[in-house]
Amino acid sequence: MQEAAARAMAQYSRYTNKEGGFSRAIPMENAKTMAPHAWWEQYGMESCPDLQPIAIKLLCLPASASGCEQNWSCFAYVHSDSHKCLTIRNTTNLVWVYSNMHLAQRVQALEQLHQAQP
């Protein structure tokens, strides 16, 4: 485990100091125009095989908490006074159904909007 961490730190140092494959002009130019996760997929394996999968996973995470906030808002609605006797599993299932019902309603509204437009 310590060996893998040491390799990742050495690779991170190569990246920050623009050494190895990161010293070439093409990867650095493409870093300005490519999506970050796509850049790591293309150029990370050569110089940073241990760091590349971590970088890709981190860069693919959503940059906002809106998904979590929507889920907690839905959970708060479902977990009202009248539903406090529900088990955690039943509450989770009800949140899932409620969220998907609202998603289906939004999709249906968008489809109707597209059909109404010429």
Secondary structure, DSSP 8 states (H G I E B T S, - for coil): -HHHHHHHHHHHHHHHTT-GGGGSHHHHHHHHHS-HHHHHHHHHHHH-TTTHHHHHHHHTS-SSSHHHHHHHHHHHHHTSGGGTTS-HHHHHHHHHHHHHHHHHHHHHHHHHHHHH--
